[in-house]
Amino acid sequence: MTASSPSPRYRGLATRDLALIALFAALLAAMSLVPGIPVGSVPITLQTLVVMLAPSILGAKRGVLAVVTFLALAMAGLPILSGGGGGLASFAGASGGFLISWIFVALFIGLLTDRMLPKYRFWPGLLINLAGGIVVCYLIGGPWMAVVAGLDATATLVALAAFVPGDVAKAVLATLIAASVHRAYPVPPAGNRVA
């Protein structure tokens, strides 16, 4: 009997990882140029597509770091949020909870995607993106929006329902892109390989 060799371990971040993190942070910023659709006090944007796409392709570590990098730049005042917003005031508004939720969305999607790799499959990937991109996002962003906008529970649910069709479409698109990328160019694990 032969003992199976342990799977390789990776530590830190390689130069390739930093480039991928920067690329997806820039892609998040680029999506702010596409005008959002105003729905009450929170716009529907394409940025949530990239929030699902980054961890679906990069995994948890790099996906979260891409989102955190983007949010740090937005907090610092760069006008990279939908409609050209930026600065701490943007995080205090009704959409602030959704912005903060992106970190947890990326972590959720990334951790579950990491468990699925190296064989990324469409249907499990879609379920992961729907759960992260809708459930996790709404559980954090919904209550925040309700408090800041002064909405009761019914009004909050109605407001959130307006986002569901677009978020489902973005989850499907993110999953299709991730499946194609993993099939054509499997992204190596984050970090430098250690013995």
C-alpha positions as CSV (number, residue, x, y, z in Angstrom):
1,M,0.0,0.0,0.0
2,T,1.2,3.5,-0.8
3,A,0.4,6.4,1.3
4,S,-1.1,9.3,-0.6
5,S,1.1,12.3,-0.7
6,P,-0.2,15.3,1.1
7,S,-1.6,18.1,-1.0
8,P,0.8,21.0,-1.5
9,R,0.5,24.0,0.9
10,Y,0.7,27.6,-0.1
11,R,1.6,30.6,2.1
12,G,1.6,34.4,1.6
13,L,0.9,36.1,-1.6
14,A,2.9,35.8,-4.8
15,T,3.4,38.6,-7.3
16,R,0.8,37.0,-9.5
17,D,-1.7,37.2,-6.6
18,L,-1.1,40.9,-6.1
19,A,-1.7,41.5,-9.8
20,L,-4.9,39.5,-9.7
21,I,-6.1,41.4,-6.6
22,A,-5.4,44.7,-8.2
23,L,-7.0,43.6,-11.4
24,F,-10.3,42.7,-9.7
25,A,-10.2,45.8,-7.5
26,A,-9.8,47.8,-10.7
27,L,-12.7,45.9,-12.4
28,L,-14.9,46.8,-9.4
29,A,-14.0,50.4,-9.9
30,A,-14.6,50.2,-13.6
31,M,-18.1,48.9,-13.0
32,S,-18.9,52.2,-11.2
33,L,-18.8,53.9,-14.6
34,V,-21.8,52.0,-15.7
35,P,-24.7,54.1,-14.4
36,G,-26.7,52.4,-11.6
37,I,-30.4,52.0,-11.7
38,P,-31.9,54.0,-8.8
39,V,-34.2,52.0,-6.6
40,G,-35.2,54.0,-3.6
41,S,-32.1,55.0,-1.7
42,V,-29.8,52.2,-3.0
43,P,-28.9,51.8,-6.7
44,I,-28.7,48.5,-8.6
45,T,-25.2,48.4,-9.9
46,L,-22.9,46.0,-11.9
47,Q,-20.4,46.1,-9.0
48,T,-22.1,43.2,-7.3
49,L,-21.4,41.1,-10.4
50,V,-17.6,41.6,-9.7
51,V,-18.1,41.0,-6.0
52,M,-19.4,37.5,-6.9
53,L,-17.0,37.0,-9.8
54,A,-13.7,37.8,-7.9
55,P,-14.0,35.0,-5.3
56,S,-15.5,32.6,-7.8
57,I,-12.3,32.9,-9.8
58,L,-9.7,33.8,-7.3
59,G,-10.9,32.0,-4.2
60,A,-11.4,33.4,-0.7
61,K,-8.0,35.0,0.1
62,R,-7.5,36.9,-3.1
63,G,-11.3,37.6,-3.7
64,V,-11.7,39.1,-0.2
65,L,-8.5,41.2,-0.6
66,A,-9.7,42.5,-4.0
67,V,-13.0,43.7,-2.4
68,V,-11.2,45.1,0.7
69,T,-8.7,47.0,-1.5
70,F,-11.6,48.5,-3.5
71,L,-13.5,49.5,-0.3
72,A,-10.4,51.0,1.3
73,L,-9.9,53.1,-1.8
74,A,-13.5,54.2,-1.8
75,M,-13.3,55.0,2.0
76,A,-10.2,57.1,1.2
77,G,-12.3,59.3,-1.0
78,L,-11.7,57.9,-4.5
79,P,-14.9,58.4,-6.6
80,I,-15.2,54.7,-7.4
81,L,-18.6,53.9,-6.0
82,S,-21.8,54.0,-8.2
83,G,-22.5,57.5,-9.4
84,G,-19.0,58.7,-8.6
85,G,-19.4,58.4,-4.8
86,G,-16.6,57.9,-2.4
87,G,-15.5,58.8,1.1
88,L,-16.7,57.7,4.5
89,A,-20.1,59.4,4.0
90,S,-21.0,56.9,1.4
91,F,-20.6,54.1,4.0
92,A,-22.9,55.9,6.4
93,G,-25.8,56.0,3.9
94,A,-28.5,53.5,3.1
95,S,-26.1,51.5,0.8
96,G,-23.4,51.3,3.4
97,G,-24.5,48.0,4.7
98,F,-24.4,46.5,1.2
99,L,-20.9,47.9,0.7
100,I,-19.7,46.3,4.0
101,S,-21.5,43.1,3.2
102,W,-19.3,42.7,0.1
103,I,-16.4,41.5,2.3
104,F,-18.6,38.7,3.8
105,V,-20.1,37.9,0.4
106,A,-16.6,37.4,-1.0
107,L,-15.5,35.4,2.0
108,F,-18.6,33.1,1.8
109,I,-18.3,32.6,-2.0
110,G,-14.5,32.2,-1.8
111,L,-14.4,29.6,1.0
112,L,-17.1,27.4,-0.7
113,T,-15.4,27.8,-4.1
114,D,-12.1,26.8,-2.6
115,R,-13.6,23.6,-1.4
116,M,-15.0,22.9,-4.9
117,L,-11.7,23.5,-6.8
118,P,-10.0,22.3,-8.9
119,K,-13.2,21.2,-10.6
120,Y,-15.4,24.3,-10.7
121,R,-18.9,23.1,-11.7
122,F,-21.8,25.4,-12.8
123,W,-24.7,24.3,-10.6
124,P,-22.8,24.2,-7.3
125,G,-21.1,27.5,-8.3
126,L,-24.5,29.1,-9.1
127,L,-25.9,28.0,-5.7
128,I,-22.9,29.4,-3.9
129,N,-23.2,32.7,-5.8
130,L,-26.9,33.0,-5.1
131,A,-26.4,32.2,-1.4
132,G,-23.6,34.7,-1.1
133,G,-24.6,37.3,-3.5
134,I,-28.2,37.5,-2.4
135,V,-28.7,35.9,1.1
136,V,-25.5,37.1,2.8
137,C,-25.6,40.5,1.1
138,Y,-29.3,41.1,2.0
139,L,-28.9,39.8,5.6
140,I,-26.3,42.5,6.2
141,G,-27.4,45.3,3.8
142,G,-31.2,45.0,4.4
143,P,-31.3,45.9,8.1
144,W,-28.7,48.7,7.6
145,M,-30.9,50.1,4.8
146,A,-34.0,49.8,6.9
147,V,-32.4,51.7,9.8
148,V,-30.8,54.5,7.7
149,A,-33.9,54.9,5.4
150,G,-36.4,54.5,8.2
151,L,-38.2,51.6,6.6
152,D,-40.4,49.1,8.4
153,A,-39.9,45.3,7.8
154,T,-42.5,45.2,5.0
155,A,-41.1,48.2,3.2
156,T,-37.6,46.7,3.5
157,L,-38.7,43.3,2.0
158,V,-40.4,45.1,-0.8
159,A,-37.3,47.2,-1.5
160,L,-35.1,44.1,-1.4
161,A,-37.4,42.3,-3.8
162,A,-36.6,44.9,-6.4
163,F,-33.0,43.7,-6.4
164,V,-33.6,40.0,-6.7
165,P,-34.1,39.6,-10.5
166,G,-30.9,41.6,-11.3
167,D,-28.9,39.8,-8.6
168,V,-30.0,36.4,-9.9
169,A,-29.0,37.4,-13.4
170,K,-25.6,38.7,-12.1
171,A,-25.1,35.4,-10.2
172,V,-25.8,33.4,-13.3
173,L,-23.4,35.6,-15.3
174,A,-20.6,35.4,-12.7
175,T,-21.0,31.6,-12.6
176,L,-20.8,31.3,-16.3
177,I,-17.7,33.4,-16.5
178,A,-16.0,31.6,-13.6
179,A,-16.8,28.2,-15.1
180,S,-15.3,29.3,-18.4
181,V,-12.2,30.8,-16.8
182,H,-11.6,27.7,-14.7
183,R,-12.0,25.5,-17.7
184,A,-9.8,27.6,-20.0
185,Y,-7.2,28.8,-17.6
186,P,-7.3,27.2,-14.1
187,V,-6.1,29.9,-11.7
188,P,-3.4,28.5,-9.4
189,P,-3.9,28.6,-5.6
190,A,-3.0,31.8,-3.8
191,G,0.5,32.1,-2.3
192,N,3.9,30.6,-2.7
193,R,4.2,26.8,-2.6
194,V,5.9,25.5,0.6
195,A,7.2,22.0,1.1
